[in-house]
Amino acid sequence: AIQKAQVSLSVEAQVLLPTYDALRQRLQSKVDPYSKYPKINKKEDLLIPDEFKFTCKNENFLIYDSGQDDPDRIIIFGILKKYSSYN
């Protein structure tokens, strides 16, 4: 998409633009929705943001978390549904 846009510009305008790689990096940083979250190296450093604990329908998505202090931390995500049988 970047190259197609650049081709349609005059040579004078192309000279004023940042390099292809600079434009690509700028676009990638805007597209990555997770870039705002810190990178972690240890599971003990993981903090689960509230937006990942609930679905779009505001249902619990985080079913279980044994805790940040647990050396064998267990995290379970899912949606609990109640099923009823119709007879």
Phi, psi and omega in degrees: 000322180295315182296321178297319180293321181293323182297325183283353180270157175290161179300321179298319180289322180298324180296329183280344182284154171296167179295162178304314181297320179295318177296317180298316179296319179297318178293318180297321181292331178281329184280329184288105183288347183259001182294341180282348181266142181292146174281135181247151178252336181232145180296337179292338181275354184288120171247124182271114179296150181304326182295343177263357181268347184226152176278177177297335178269013178064029174269149176300130176250331175273105182278319184207140173219117182287349173113152182297330183277350181283119180295337177248048186308135177237128178235128179238123176251147177167180178237125178270124179241141174265126180254137176239146180262137177257124180251000000 
